Amino acid sequence: MKIDTGDTSWLLFSTALVMLMTPGLALFYGGMVRRKNVLGTIMQSFVALGVVSVQWIVIGYSLAFGPDIGHVIGGLQWIGLNGVGLEPNPDYAATVPHQAFMIFQMMFAVITPALITGAFAERFKFSTYVVFLLLWSTFVYAPLAHWVWGVGGWIRNLGALDFAGGLVVHVSSGVSALAAAFIVGKRKGHGHDHMPPHNMTMTLLGASILWFGWFGFNGGSAIASGALATSAFVVTHIAAASAALSWLMVEWVKRGKPTILGAASGCVAGLVAITPASGFVGPMAALLIGAGAGALCYYGVNFKNKFGFDDSLDAVGVHGVGGTFGAIATGIFASKAINASGADGLLLGNVSLVGTQLLSVAVAAAFSFVMTWLILKVLELTMGLRVDDDQEVEGLDLSQHGESGYMF
């Protein structure tokens, strides 16, 4: 096996793009909370870069991608990156150093639990959150990543398609966010106090950084520099643009005015939905997937009002609904003409792929919900999940970090 410098350059650049998505998420979420919680919210994303990176090196990568045990988990041979060197690994990345693949996958592991924080923003204890990051990454993300992407993983063996993380990143985080919203409970004053976003400029900047970083998220998942990376890159942009317009149009009709929050949320919804499909569909399919995601996630975000849970920053409506739609849409639109190692979908006569995609979504959702519920219940009994009422009124910035986001 010979290292290809072009493939390696593209994968390392993609890794840097995906790393930037976590600070982008911090800004996206940070602008949507009240001013007294901006630093606490940004910190929840940013600290994941530290905690999950260390967890990934010590044990996470080995559990997710290590030699298969019973089709459910990776073995412990690669703990501490033992045996993960600079030679290519034929199973995952035959033309780049094994460590390049490892660190690319690390950035996915970092951002996924950070997405969940949108459900419990403005009320979660920081000390508990750090422990939650460790537990969730180890007991939810690593097994799911192995099932879907690991050689020998049972969902991979079924033939389910998830190019860049519809199941592993978005369904898992969106459904975990739903469990978290139920267990953590509503913000103090939710339903009668006005809680508008405090800085939409910050949110739009964050969404733009996410859009930029997503080219590495999806394009880099080709693990090579070439036609497939190009196709994934192109459809990623098309879906984001289409979904931003779709959300805006539905919002304009329903509420009378198009908003910046709608445009930002719409583009992210499109990016989420195209993620599992990005290596398997062409431009027109991406346009339709984006349009569907924008409209569907607009309604998905409004479900919380009907069901009465407080998903503060719409993690459930955007990532849960968008990821589920994207995984199913992959089963409809996938084409072997785009990616010979994929499969043809429903529109090309393969009805069974939709069934496989539906089963994989159901399994990923059920596993993520139950495990997150258990982790949070244990933490609730041992450490407590929420700051106390006085600290919540004061805000997380001062009560958890002793800092203020704005010194005017």
KEVO-26296 format. One line per 2 residues: for each residue y, x, z of C-alpha. Coordinates in Angstrom, 1 decimal. Last residue first. Example, Ala and Ser with C-alpha at 12.3 -4.5 7.8 and 13.67 -1.06 7.14 Angstrom:
2
-1.1:13.7:7.1  -4.5:12.3:7.8
***
This chain:
408
47.0:-20.4:28.2  43.9:-18.5:29.4
41.2:-20.2:27.3  37.4:-19.9:27.7
37.5:-19.5:31.4  35.3:-17.3:33.5
33.3:-17.4:36.7  30.1:-17.7:34.8
28.2:-20.7:36.2  30.9:-22.7:38.0
33.8:-21.5:36.0  32.5:-21.9:32.5
30.0:-24.6:33.4  32.8:-27.2:34.2
34.5:-28.2:37.4  33.1:-31.7:37.1
29.6:-30.3:36.5  30.0:-27.9:39.4
31.0:-30.8:41.7  28.0:-32.9:40.6
25.4:-30.1:41.1  24.2:-28.0:38.2
21.1:-29.4:36.6  17.6:-28.3:36.1
16.3:-27.5:39.6  14.5:-24.3:40.4
11.0:-25.2:41.5  10.5:-29.0:41.0
12.8:-29.2:38.0  11.4:-26.0:36.5
7.8:-27.5:36.6  9.1:-30.7:35.1
11.0:-28.8:32.4  7.9:-26.8:31.4
5.7:-30.0:31.4  8.1:-32.0:29.2
8.6:-29.0:26.8  4.8:-28.8:26.5
4.4:-32.5:25.8  7.2:-32.8:23.3
6.4:-29.6:21.4  2.7:-30.4:21.1
3.4:-34.0:20.0  6.0:-32.9:17.4
3.9:-30.1:15.9  0.9:-32.3:15.7
2.7:-35.2:14.1  4.5:-32.9:11.7
1.3:-31.2:10.6  -0.4:-34.6:10.1
2.5:-35.9:7.9  2.4:-32.7:5.8
-1.4:-32.9:5.3  -1.0:-36.6:4.3
1.8:-35.7:1.9  -0.4:-32.9:0.4
-3.2:-35.4:-0.2  -1.3:-37.3:-2.9
-1.4:-34.4:-5.3  -0.3:-36.0:-8.6
2.7:-33.9:-9.6  5.1:-36.3:-7.8
2.9:-36.2:-4.7  3.0:-32.4:-4.3
1.7:-29.4:-6.2  0.6:-26.5:-3.9
1.9:-23.1:-2.7  0.7:-19.7:-3.8
1.9:-20.3:-7.4  5.4:-20.9:-6.2
8.0:-22.6:-8.4  5.4:-23.8:-11.0
3.1:-24.6:-8.1  5.4:-27.5:-7.3
6.4:-29.2:-4.1  8.4:-32.4:-4.4
6.5:-35.0:-2.3  4.8:-32.9:0.3
8.0:-30.9:0.8  9.8:-34.2:1.3
7.5:-34.8:4.3  8.4:-31.4:5.9
12.1:-32.0:5.0  12.2:-35.5:6.6
10.6:-34.2:9.8  13.0:-31.2:10.0
16.0:-33.4:9.4  15.0:-36.0:12.0
14.2:-33.5:14.7  16.9:-30.9:13.7
19.9:-33.3:13.0  19.3:-36.4:15.1
17.5:-34.6:17.9  20.0:-31.7:18.2
22.9:-34.1:18.2  25.3:-32.2:20.4
25.1:-34.1:23.7  21.7:-35.7:23.2
22.5:-38.3:26.0  19.7:-40.9:25.9
20.5:-44.6:25.5  18.0:-45.7:22.8
20.6:-47.5:20.7  23.4:-44.9:21.2
20.8:-42.1:20.6  19.9:-43.6:17.3
23.4:-42.7:15.9  22.4:-39.1:15.2
19.4:-40.4:13.1  21.7:-42.6:11.1
23.8:-39.6:10.0  20.5:-37.7:9.8
19.2:-40.1:7.1  22.3:-40.0:5.0
22.7:-36.2:4.9  18.9:-35.6:4.7
18.5:-37.9:1.7  21.3:-36.2:-0.3
20.0:-32.8:0.6  16.4:-33.7:-0.4
17.7:-35.2:-3.7  19.7:-32.1:-4.6
16.8:-29.8:-3.5  14.5:-31.7:-5.9
17.0:-31.2:-8.6  17.2:-27.4:-8.0
13.4:-26.6:-7.7  10.9:-26.9:-4.9
8.3:-24.7:-3.2  10.0:-21.8:-1.4
12.8:-23.9:0.0  10.6:-26.8:1.1
10.3:-26.1:4.8  14.0:-25.1:5.1
15.4:-27.8:2.8  15.7:-30.4:5.5
17.4:-28.1:8.1  19.9:-26.8:5.5
20.7:-30.4:4.5  21.2:-31.4:8.1
23.4:-28.3:8.7  25.6:-29.4:5.7
25.9:-32.9:7.1  26.8:-31.8:10.6
29.7:-29.8:9.3  30.9:-32.5:6.9
30.6:-35.2:9.6  32.4:-33.1:12.2
35.2:-32.5:9.7  35.5:-36.3:9.3
35.5:-38.8:6.5  37.3:-42.0:7.5
36.5:-45.7:7.3  33.7:-45.7:9.8
30.7:-47.0:7.8  31.8:-46.3:4.2
33.5:-42.9:5.1  30.5:-42.0:7.3
28.0:-42.7:4.5  30.1:-40.7:2.0
30.6:-37.8:4.4  26.9:-37.6:5.2
26.0:-37.5:1.5  28.7:-34.9:0.7
27.5:-32.5:3.3  23.9:-33.2:2.3
24.5:-32.3:-1.3  26.2:-29.0:-0.4
23.5:-28.0:2.0  20.7:-29.0:-0.4
22.3:-27.0:-3.3  22.8:-23.9:-1.2
19.3:-23.7:0.0  18.0:-24.5:-3.5
19.6:-21.4:-4.8  18.5:-19.0:-2.1
14.9:-20.3:-2.3  14.8:-19.8:-6.0
16.3:-16.3:-5.8  13.8:-15.3:-3.1
11.0:-16.6:-5.3  12.2:-14.7:-8.3
12.6:-11.3:-6.7  13.2:-9.4:-3.5
10.2:-9.8:-1.2  9.4:-11.4:2.1
9.9:-14.8:0.4  11.1:-15.9:3.9
14.2:-13.8:3.2  15.6:-16.5:0.9
15.1:-19.2:3.6  16.6:-17.6:6.7
18.6:-15.0:4.8  20.4:-17.7:2.8
20.6:-19.6:6.1  23.0:-17.0:7.5
25.9:-18.2:5.2  25.3:-21.9:6.1
25.1:-21.0:9.8  28.3:-19.0:9.5
30.0:-22.0:7.9  28.7:-24.4:10.6
30.1:-22.0:13.3  33.5:-21.9:11.5
33.4:-25.7:11.3  32.7:-26.0:15.0
35.4:-23.5:16.0  38.0:-25.5:14.0
36.6:-28.7:15.6  37.8:-27.5:19.0
37.6:-29.8:22.1  34.8:-32.2:20.8
35.5:-35.6:22.4  34.2:-36.7:25.7
35.9:-40.0:26.6  34.5:-41.3:30.0
32.5:-44.6:29.9  29.1:-43.9:28.3
28.6:-40.5:29.9  30.6:-40.1:33.1
28.3:-37.4:34.5  26.2:-36.1:31.6
23.0:-38.0:31.0  19.5:-37.0:32.1
17.7:-33.7:32.3  14.3:-35.3:31.6
15.2:-37.6:28.8  17.5:-35.2:27.0
15.0:-32.4:27.4  12.1:-34.4:25.8
14.4:-35.2:22.9  15.5:-31.6:22.6
11.8:-30.6:22.5  11.5:-33.0:19.5
14.4:-31.3:17.7  13.3:-27.7:18.6
9.7:-28.1:17.4  10.6:-30.2:14.3
13.3:-27.6:13.4  11.8:-24.1:14.1
8.0:-24.1:13.6  7.8:-27.3:11.6
10.6:-26.9:9.1  10.4:-23.1:9.6
10.8:-21.0:6.4  8.1:-22.0:3.9
6.3:-24.7:5.8  3.4:-26.0:3.6
0.3:-27.5:5.2  -2.9:-26.2:3.6
-5.3:-27.1:6.4  -5.8:-23.4:7.0
-2.1:-23.0:7.8  -2.4:-25.7:10.4
-5.4:-23.9:11.9  -3.9:-20.4:12.1
-6.3:-17.9:10.6  -3.5:-15.6:9.4
-0.5:-16.8:11.4  2.1:-19.0:9.7
1.5:-22.6:10.9  -0.9:-22.3:13.9
0.5:-18.9:14.9  4.1:-20.1:14.8
3.1:-23.1:16.9  1.3:-20.9:19.5
4.4:-18.5:19.8  7.1:-21.3:19.9
5.6:-23.5:22.6  4.1:-21.4:25.4
5.8:-18.1:25.1  9.2:-19.1:23.6
9.4:-22.1:25.9  8.6:-20.1:29.0
11.0:-17.3:28.4  13.9:-19.6:27.3
13.2:-21.9:30.3  13.5:-18.9:32.7
17.0:-18.2:31.2  17.9:-21.9:31.4
17.0:-22.2:35.1  19.5:-19.4:35.9
22.1:-21.1:33.7  21.9:-24.5:35.3
22.2:-27.3:32.7  25.1:-29.8:32.7
27.5:-29.3:29.8  24.9:-29.1:27.0
21.5:-30.7:27.5  20.5:-31.8:24.0
22.5:-29.1:22.1  20.5:-26.5:24.1
17.4:-27.2:22.0  18.9:-25.1:19.1
18.9:-22.0:21.3  15.1:-22.4:21.6
14.8:-21.9:17.8  17.5:-19.2:17.4
15.6:-16.3:18.9  12.2:-16.9:17.5
13.6:-17.1:14.0  15.4:-13.8:14.6
12.1:-12.2:15.8  10.5:-13.1:12.5
12.8:-10.7:10.7  12.1:-8.1:13.4
8.4:-8.3:12.9  8.5:-8.3:9.1
10.7:-5.1:9.2  8.4:-3.6:11.8
5.4:-4.0:9.4  7.2:-1.8:6.9
7.7:-3.6:3.5  5.5:-4.1:0.4
2.3:-5.8:1.9  4.2:-8.0:4.3
2.0:-10.5:6.2  -1.7:-9.9:5.8
-1.5:-6.4:4.1  0.7:-5.0:7.0
3.0:-2.3:5.6  3.3:1.1:7.4
6.3:1.5:9.7  4.5:0.5:12.9
3.1:-2.5:14.7  0.1:-0.9:16.3
1.4:-1.4:19.9  4.5:-3.5:19.4
4.7:-4.0:23.2  1.7:-6.2:22.9
0.1:-5.9:19.4  -3.6:-6.2:20.4
-2.9:-9.2:22.6  -4.6:-11.7:20.3
-2.8:-14.4:18.2  -3.3:-18.0:19.1
-5.0:-21.2:17.9  -7.4:-20.4:15.0
-10.0:-19.3:17.5  -8.3:-16.0:18.3
-6.4:-14.6:15.3  -5.2:-11.0:15.2
-1.5:-10.9:16.2  1.1:-13.1:14.5
2.4:-15.5:17.2  0.8:-14.1:20.4
1.5:-10.5:19.3  5.1:-11.2:18.3
5.8:-13.0:21.6  4.3:-10.3:24.0
6.6:-7.4:24.8  8.7:-7.2:21.6
9.1:-11.0:21.3  10.0:-11.4:25.0
12.7:-8.7:24.7  14.2:-10.4:21.6
13.9:-13.8:23.4  16.0:-12.8:26.4
18.7:-10.8:24.7  19.4:-12.8:21.6
18.8:-16.0:23.7  21.8:-14.9:25.8
24.1:-15.8:22.9  22.9:-19.4:22.5
23.3:-20.4:26.1  26.4:-18.2:26.4
28.2:-20.3:23.8  27.6:-23.4:25.8
28.7:-21.9:29.1  31.8:-20.4:27.4
32.9:-23.8:25.9  32.2:-25.9:29.0
35.7:-26.5:30.4  37.1:-27.2:26.9
34.8:-30.1:26.3  31.8:-29.6:24.0
31.7:-29.7:20.2  33.5:-26.4:19.6
30.8:-24.5:21.5  28.0:-26.0:19.5
29.1:-24.7:16.2  30.4:-21.5:17.8
27.1:-20.7:19.5  25.2:-21.8:16.4
27.2:-19.1:14.5  26.4:-16.6:17.2
22.7:-17.5:16.6  23.1:-17.6:12.8
24.3:-13.9:12.7  20.7:-12.8:13.5
19.5:-14.7:10.4  21.9:-12.8:8.2
20.9:-9.4:9.7  17.2:-10.2:9.2
18.1:-11.2:5.6  19.6:-7.8:5.1
16.5:-6.1:6.5  14.3:-8.3:4.2
16.4:-7.6:1.1  16.4:-3.8:1.7
12.7:-3.8:2.4  11.9:-5.7:-0.8
14.1:-3.3:-2.9  12.6:-0.2:-1.2
9.0:-1.2:-2.0  6.7:0.4:0.5
3.3:1.3:-1.1  0.0:0.0:0.0
***
